Amino acid sequence: MNRPNLPLAGRLRTCRAPALLLLAAALALSACSKPASRELQAGSYRATLELPGSKTVPFGLDVAQEETGKVLYVTNGEERIRLDEVAVTPGRLQARFPGYETTLSANVRGGELTGNVTLVHTDGKALQLPFTARLGETWRFYPEALPDNADFAGRWDVTFTDGAGRRTAGVAMVDQSFDDVTGTVQMPTGDQRFLAGEAHDEELRLSRFDGGAVVLYEAKLDARGELAGETWSDRGGSQHFVATRNPDAAIDAAALASRLRNPAAPFTFAFKDLDGRTVSNSDPRFQDKVLLVTLAGSWCPNSHDEARLLVQLDRKYRSRGLEIVSLMFEQHAEFDRAVAAVQRFRTANGIAYPTLIAGTADRKQAAAALPQLDAVLALPDCDLH
């Protein structure tokens, strides 16, 4: 149909009315919208880190308002790690993990955090991983749970195979409640601590981030009832694994323990403490005492677990003749940087016994520093890949 030939004024009026309505709507929307808040909001967040290769590792993050200010809690299943070294300014969050050199830095916009987590590795090299977190999301891997999932609970014999074809045996211990799954994996050189995740039909995903390590497991149950999958970490790429259910699965840790070359000879050491003074086994304070010597590293989560146990032993038995010394193998060759890392480790764990700077986190160098041992297989119970 042809439009009527209206006068110019009439045609302008017919065009102006819709334009005025659009302008009014735009002004109304502008008046209603507010800029995203730049204040860090308390509550539960779903946080993620991105490993090299674009593998996403989720973990729980809670923000709490306490008397001293904002604090963070990183959660992996039952584990809750409190971060109280937190600096919050409008639009910005910075935090440090207790006992580690690991830092978190993020921009704050509404209920979203975006930034980086920086971990320190061997030779003091920093690994920066992209970090995101979203307020109000409580799921870890799957936003919606399925009503029926495979049963992964129990003990499993696990065989890991790295890129060079080397195999390592492990034992997985898994607990499950509906789709919620937690557990750990024991290795000859340590364990994977608190893994948390979800079952989703035949799939199983577990992850962990505690300030000391980033770990991800992805697996699927096959028709034979075996688990096959892959695991990634911040320290060593990936490994394939196969797991078979075995209620009696166990690690023979004794077969891999370091031993004295001459059990009849006393174990000797002489290393500097954090003040630069040399401490040795022949010092008067150790005479006629039971001396417990451990190998540790401030960078290693298992060392933090061990330290909490040693602190209890020290408090209970020092007056009865027990002395404890930890030989620290650090990620820094520079003495001052190693001291700073160990001091954070001591403070976080309440350590009062001596911690000596024994060398760098390298098995060969540790074996050279302790020639009375037949080998140093792990430092202390962590896999350096």
Secondary structure, 3 states (H helix, E strand, C coil): CCCCCCCHHHHHHHHHHHHHHHHHHHHHHHHHCCCCCCCCCCEEEEEEEEECCCEEEEEEEEEEEECCEEEEEEEECCEEEEECEEEEECCEEEEECCCCCCEEEEEEECCEEEEEEEEECHHHCEEEEEEEEEECCCCCCCCCCCCCCCCCCEEEEEEEECCCCCEEEEEEEEEEECCEEEEEEEECCEECCCEEEEEECCEEEEEEECCCCEEEEEEEECCCCCEEEEEEECCCCEEEEEEEECCCCCCCHHHHCCCECCCCCCCCCEEECCCCCEEECCCHHHCCCEEEEEEECCCCHHHHHHHHHHHHHHHHHHHHCEEEEEEEEECCCCHHHHHHHHHHHHHHHCCCCCEEEEEECCHHHHHHHCCCECCCCCCCCCCCC
